[in-house]
């Protein structure tokens, strides 16, 4: 099933892409890879969550934060590619959890994003991943996740028939002129 159809089936509507908070861009494409900058959880009632897992937030809350970050990453993918159906594979996630030193459930937190990607992309959403604890994250956010996805090449639009005919005629003319020049 296409990722776009799956989003609709799941009742997910993606929010607009948020602008970067510093001197970077949301994504960079290199060949068939799209590198997505780290995103944090979405604001609730206009306030971005701040705090540490294991102190202000539970594993379940962290999971929900990671899922909201996954939604933000999907929005960036769609904005950059035009359609999530161009994603051929989620390659890698790096999940960072702002946590107390003895917090050890980073993998369960980042599953919020990983589970979402598998729901949306199916097997193409399974990925390599690192889930690590951090002493702090920008603006005190509890979770930040970055991703790398593989992208299908954009299909080149077929040239109109009259353009192809002109190109073939021009090529024939050039070939005839070259042959004539060689005979001289």
N, C-alpha and C positions, 0 to 999 in steps of 0.2 A: 504494500500500500504506500502511496506517496506520502511524504512527510507533511505536505500541505493539507491533504485530506485527513491525515491522522490528527493534526492540530484541531481541525474543525470537529472531528469526531469526539475529541477529548474536551471540547468546549473552551479551548484556550484562545484568547485574543491577546496578541502581543502588544505591549505598550510601545510608544515611540522610543527610539534610541536616545539615551542620555548622552550629552556631550562629555568629552574627557574633562577631568578636573585639573589637569596640568598640561605640560607641553608634550603631548603625544597624540596619536590617533587611535580610534577604536579598533582598527584592523589594518593589516598589511597583507597583501597577496604576493606570493613569490611562487611562480610556476603554478602547480596545482594545489599548493597549500595556502590556506588562509589562517593567519596568526591573529588571534583575538586578544586584545589587551585585557588585563584583569578588571573585573567588575565586582561591585559590592551589592548587598541586598537592596531591594527597592524600599523607598520611604513608606512609612505607614502613617497616615493622617499628616503628611508633609514632614515627618520627622524620620531621619535615617537612624536605624538602630545603632547604638553604641554600647560596647561592653565586651566582656570576655565569656567564653563558654566555660562552664564549671564555676562561675561566680554569678553573673547576672542572667545567664541563659542556660537552658537545659539542652541536652542532645536533641530532643524533639524540636525545640525552637531553632536550633542550629540547622537541622535538616530542612525546615521550612525556609530559612534564610538561603541555604544553598540552592533550593529549588527556585527561589525567586531570582537568584543570580543566573541560574540556567535559563530562565525565561528572558532575562536581559541579553544573554549571549545569543540566544535564538533570534532575538530582534536585530542584533548587530549582523548576524549571518544573513538574515532576510534582506536587510537594508543594503548590504554589500553585494549580494548575489542576485537579488530580485526574486528569488524563490528558494525555499529550503530544499526543494527537490534537486538542486544542483549539488548538494552535499552528498558525496559518495561514501564518506567515512568520517566518523569522529575519531581522530588519531590519538589525541592526548589531552588530558586535563591536569592542571596543577591547582589543587585546592589548598588554600591557606586558612587556617583557623586561629583566630585571636583567642588564646586560651590560657588558663591558669597553668603553671608549670607541671602539675600532676595530672592534668587532663589527658586522657589516652584514647578518646573516642573520635578522633579526627576522621577516620574512614566512614563511620556511621553518619557523621555530619555531611560530608561531601557526597554521600550516596543520594542526597536530595537532588543534586544536579545530575549525577550519573543515572539514576533511575528515570529522571525526566527525559534524558537523551535517548535511552533505550525505548521508552514509551513512544517517543516521536519518530525516531529513525529505525526502530527494530534492531536487527543484528548490526546494521551499519552504525548504530549508536554505541556499541560496545567499544571500549577504548582502553589504552594504557593510561595509568593515572598515578599521581603522587598526592597524598593527603598529609599535610604537615602542620605542626603547631607553630605558632609565632608568638613572640612576646608582645607584639603590637602590630596593628595594621593602620593604614591611613585613616584619619578622622575617627579612629577608635571603632571602626566597623568590625563586626564579629567574624565575617567570612569574606574572602576574596577568591575568585576563581578565574583562571585564564584557560584558553583552549587553542588547539590546533586542529583544523579540519581539512580533509581532502576535498577538492572541488572538481566537478566535471567541467571540461572545456565548454565555453559558450559555443553554441552552434552558430556557424557563420550563416548569415541570411543569404539565400540564393539570389544571385543577380538576376534582374529581369531579363527576359529573353532578348529584348532589343539591345541590352548592354553586352550580353554574351556575343551576339551577332556582330556588333561593332568591334569587339575585341578580336574575334576570329578574323574578320575582314582586315583589320589593322595588322594582325600577325602575318596573314597571307601576303599582304602588300609589302611588308618588311622583308619577308623571305624572297619574294620576286625581285625586289630591288637589290638584295644581297647577291642573288644568283646572277643578275645582270652585271653587277659590278665585278664579279669574279670572271665573267666571260671576257671582259675588256682587257 
